[in-house]
Amino acid sequence: MKLYKKEGNIIQILSFPNESVEKGDYLLIEDAEAQKALIAQVIDIQFANIPGVLEELLRSLPDGGGIIQGEDVDPLEIAPHITYIQDSRLLICKIRATVEGEYLSPSSSWLPSRSQSSIQRLPISTLLKLARVDGGLPITLGSTKENSLLTIDASSLDGRLNIITGKKETGKSHLSKLLITSLLQYKAVVVVLDLNGEYAGLGLTSDGKRNAYYNRIHVLTPAQNFKVALKQLHLNVILNILIHALHLPGTSAREFRRIWQFLKEKGNLTLHELGEAIRNWNCNQNVRDALFSRYHALVNSGFFTDNVAEATLLEECLFKAREEGGAIIVNLRNTSPIDRQIVVEYVLGKLVELLTSWRLKAVFLFAEEAHLYLRETYWDDIVTRMRHFGIFTTFITNQPDTIRENIYRQADNIFLFNFTNEHDLEVVSRAARVDAETVKSIARDLPPHHCLVLGKVVRDFPIVVKVRAIDVKTMGETRLFFTGSWAEGASQAFPTVPGSVGENS
Amino acid sequence: MDLTLPQRFIELSLHSLKQVQNQTLQLNQQTIQQNNGNSQETLYAQQLAPPTQPIPLNPKPQPTPIAAVDTSSIKLGETGKGIIIAVRGTTIWKSGKNYAYLRVGPFIFHITEENLREVYNTLFKAYFPEQNPQNSPSFLQIPTRMANLLEKWLQASLAKTMSNSLILFDGSLTAGTADTPTQQLKEILTTARSRGNTVLAFTKVTTLRFNGCLITEAFPAYKPPCLIQVANIKSKPPLALLGEAYVAKLARGNYAFRLDIDREVPPQKRVEAVESLLGNDLIMNGYPETLRLAHIFCTFTANEVIAMQHFIQQKYRLKIIERPDMHRLLFGPFGKGESHNEVV
C-alpha cells in the first residue's frame, strides 16, 4: 500500500490486488522518522484511476458485440502485470487518530511521509487495546470480521443516550436484548417499553426453559397484570395523562385538579367516585363533557382499578430490581395507541417521581419505536432533564426519521444496522459522534446481524461487529400466512423446476 | 497462419534485459509516443500527371478473407547506459462476420550504444537471412526500426499463410528505404501474389501533392466509393515504388487515403480487390475496420506502459529515478519537453 493523497481528514491510499483490505478495516500509517502513526479507517474502496484503462476496455469490444477472439503471444508474461495495475484500488480512508508511543490523540494535524511511510492493516484487537476499549464491566457484543471479540464497557452505556437503528429484520431487537441481559448481569435496573411483546421471553431459553434471568424479568401487561389504583397515583401523573395522552384542555384540567383534591381529602379516590364527582360537580357543561369523555377513556383502558389488591405496583418491581437488578418489560403489544400513551405517561411519571426522591438510583430505559407512544415534549425531556434524573435511554427504531435531529446530535452511542435507503442514512449521519461519509458508506453494505458501533462505547472508532447469539426465547414474531402445512402443500401442488420460470413465461 | 514464435526476438529481449539488472531507470518524462514507421510515407514525388476520371467502385459481397498487420513501439525509459523500448505487433483476420487477432509481444529491449548494432543486425539476419541490413539505425530510430522488423516478419508470415485473400498493410508500398529493403518487400509481394492474395497498403498521412494540394484533398467533387489513380509518380533511387498509387474514397465524408496496390496485379484485379474489401469489411470513415483493429490492438495504452515498467522494475530490480525535466523546470508550462524539441 502507498500513501497517495490527503484532503482534510480523508486520506487516499493506493492498494494492490494482493493486499486484502475491506471497507471498515483500520490501517496504521507509520512514519518511522516522525515516530508517529496515523490510524485511518477504510470507508470506501474504488478502482484506482489508471490511465489507459478505458482504452483497454474499449478495444476488447470493437463491434459493440461479443469480445473479439484471439491469441496473445506474451513471451515475457506482461499480462499479469497489466492485470495487477488495472486491478489496483484506491482506499478512501478517514483519519481517526494519531498514535504517539502508546498514546492516542484525535489529531490529524500532521502528515506522514508519502515515500517513507509504511502502511499495514491494524487488527481490530490491537486497535481496541490501543484505544482501551475494555473496562471493568465487560459486555461482549460479538465478533469482528477478524474473529476477535468486541467487548465494550457497560459503564460506557451508563448515563448515555443510545440509538439502535437499522432496517427491518437486521437484528436491532436482538442487540437490545443482548444489552439488556448484559446490563442485568451487573444488577442494573432496566425498563423496556415493548411495543410488540418481543421482550416477554427474555427470562426463557429458546426451548422454553427458565434461564439465568428468569427471576429478574418482570413482564407487565397493561389491563392484565399491570393495573393502577387511583389511590396510588400522584396528581401530577394523572394530570400528565389527561393533558398529554388525552389532550384535556387547561380549563378542564383545573376543574379536574379540584375534583381530585376534593376526593382525596374525603379519601374517596376511586373510579366510581371520580365519575360521580364529575357528574355532580358544579361547572360549565362543556368542561363536564370534556372531563367525562376523558374519564371514560381512563375506565375503558382497563389500566385503572379500584381494587388495590389487583393493582400491580410498578414501584414494587422497581424496588425488587434495585436490589438484584431486573428488567421491567412493559408489554404494549395489544394496547391501543391512546392506552399506550396513558401507560407510558404513567410509567415515565412514576420513574421521574422515584428518581427525584432518590428511591431509585438510575434506570436504563429501552424504548422501541418510541414515536408511537412518546409525546412530543418528552423527547427533549428524555435527553436533557430526565437524563439528569437518571433515566438513560436507548431508542430502538427502524424509522430513523421518527427520532428528532437533536436526539441524534446528543446521542452518545449509535448501533447502526444495515440501511439502503439514502434518506435514512442521511438522517442517521446527523449524529454528532460520527461523520456522514462513514455512515453512508459502511452502513449500506452491512450484512444482517452486523452492526456498525459508533460513539463512546468504542471510543469513537467505528467498528463493525457481528452481534453474537443469545439463548432467549423469541417472542413477538410476525404472524405469517404461508406457514406450516399450507406452505408445504402448496409447494407440492405447484412444484417448481429450477430454471423453468423463463420457459413458462 | 505461421504461428512460429519470433524466437530470436524473445532471446534478444531477455538477453538485453539481463544486462540492465540493478541499474537506475528514468521513466519517459513526456507523453509517451506510439510509433509506426510506415504510417508516413517515404516516397518523394515528382510532378504528378493530371488524374483521369475516377474509377467507380461496386462492393463485391463474395466472401473474401481479409487480414491486416500493424506494429507499435514505445520508449519506456532511460537507463544509465541506454534506453528501454517495447515492441508489439498484431495481425487481424476477418472471415465471415468475425474478427480474430494474434498479438505478438510486447518484447522489451534494453538498447545501448554497445548492443544497438548487434541487436538490430541479429534480428534482421534471423528473419531475412538472404538480405543484408543496409545500415544500422541510430539510437533515436531504433524503436521504429525494431517495430518495422517485426512488422515485416508478420507481413511475410501472412503472405505465406493466407490464400485468395486481401492483405492490408499500414503505410505505402515504397521500398528501398533503410527499414524496407526493396528485395524484402518484393519477396513479400511475390509470395502473396503466388497464393492469390492482393496486398493493399493504406497510408493515413500523405505528402504527395497535386497542383499544390494534397492528393487526398484534391478531388472533393468525386463521389465515393471510388478510386482515383495517381499516375506518373517518380521516385529517387534507391527508392522504388512497388505499388500503384491511388486515392481511395471509400465512404462518404471528407476521408480519403492514399492506397498502394501491388503493381504486378493486373489493373482490373486491383479494382476488384478494393470492391471485395468494400463488400466484406466494415468501412468506417473510409478506412477498413480490419486495419483499424490491427492498429488498436497493437497500440500500447498508458496502463500497459505502467505494467511494463512495473515488470522491468520487479524482475530486473531497476530503481526508478526522477531526474528533473529541464524543459519543465526552466520554462514551466512553456517547456514542451525533449521529445517536442527532437521532433522540431
Interface residues (C-beta under 8 A of the other chain):
Chain A: I50 P51 G52 V53 E55 E56 R59 P62 D63 I68 Q69 G70 E71 D72 V73 D74 P75 L76 I78 H81 I82 Y84 I85 Q86
Chain B: L5 F9 I10 S13 L14 N98 Y99 A100 Y101 L102 R103 V104 G105 P106 F107 I108 E289 L293 I296 F297 T299 T301 A302 N303 E304 V305 I306 A307 M308 H310 F311 Q314
